Amino acid sequence: MTPYHIKIAPSAKKQFISLPKRYQKILFKLMEALAINPRPPGVKKIDGMTGLYNHDIDHLRLIYKIEEQEVLILLVK
């Protein structure tokens, strides 16, 4: 499988940076995994939104969009 390119929206980058280091490490590993498989088990497609997915891990929520060979991180909460 061809790896996907990960891009982070400016607002998501600010949210990511404001998180404690422990959560940053968790999300970084998740983003690395999404580069290989952007639709892993446990990920939920957001109804009514084309190409948007939601992945919850620990107390974090990652919302991203898949476009061709690119994963765009939109929200980290």
Legacy VTK file of the C-alpha trace (Angstrom):
# vtk DataFile Version 3.0
C-alpha trace
ASCII
DATASET POLYDATA
POINTS 77 float
0.000 0.000 0.000
1.321 3.437 -0.940
1.793 5.731 2.071
-0.470 8.739 2.404
0.908 12.231 2.895
-0.184 13.766 6.210
-1.033 17.485 6.268
-2.172 19.345 9.365
-4.490 22.359 9.129
-3.139 25.439 10.965
-5.947 25.316 13.560
-5.277 21.623 14.246
-1.560 22.359 14.596
-2.290 24.979 17.274
-4.537 22.500 19.099
-1.868 19.795 18.853
0.878 22.075 20.224
-1.296 23.123 23.170
-1.723 19.497 24.316
0.457 17.935 27.010
3.480 16.040 25.609
1.930 12.696 26.578
-1.054 13.320 24.287
1.151 14.713 21.537
3.073 11.419 21.470
-0.159 9.409 21.252
-1.475 11.547 18.394
1.843 11.519 16.565
1.834 7.704 16.560
-1.765 7.732 15.350
-0.896 10.123 12.503
2.020 7.888 11.501
-0.363 4.933 11.383
-2.887 6.915 9.320
-0.174 7.530 6.729
-0.128 3.768 6.133
-3.833 2.985 6.621
-6.191 5.984 6.901
-9.186 3.720 7.598
-8.065 1.511 10.515
-10.471 -0.502 12.665
-12.330 1.754 15.095
-12.388 4.801 12.854
-15.850 6.206 12.137
-16.978 7.930 8.974
-18.855 11.143 9.786
-22.367 10.907 8.343
-23.301 13.552 5.826
-19.717 14.729 5.334
-17.855 13.454 2.279
-14.483 11.963 3.159
-14.493 13.021 6.834
-13.485 10.546 9.522
-13.392 10.597 13.314
-10.913 8.617 15.384
-11.152 8.638 19.183
-8.200 7.431 21.197
-7.744 7.828 24.936
-9.429 11.200 25.686
-8.601 12.624 22.284
-10.567 13.100 19.083
-8.958 13.415 15.696
-11.087 14.526 12.739
-9.526 14.214 9.330
-10.319 14.133 5.631
-8.995 11.650 3.108
-8.330 12.982 -0.382
-6.551 10.779 -2.941
-3.138 10.077 -1.341
-3.441 12.734 1.350
-4.829 12.799 4.881
-5.690 16.306 6.115
-5.911 16.608 9.911
-8.664 19.143 10.650
-9.310 18.960 14.379
-7.578 17.735 17.503
-9.679 17.914 20.623
LINES 1 78
77 0 1 2 3 4 5 6 7 8 9 10 11 12 13 14 15 16 17 18 19 20 21 22 23 24 25 26 27 28 29 30 31 32 33 34 35 36 37 38 39 40 41 42 43 44 45 46 47 48 49 50 51 52 53 54 55 56 57 58 59 60 61 62 63 64 65 66 67 68 69 70 71 72 73 74 75 76
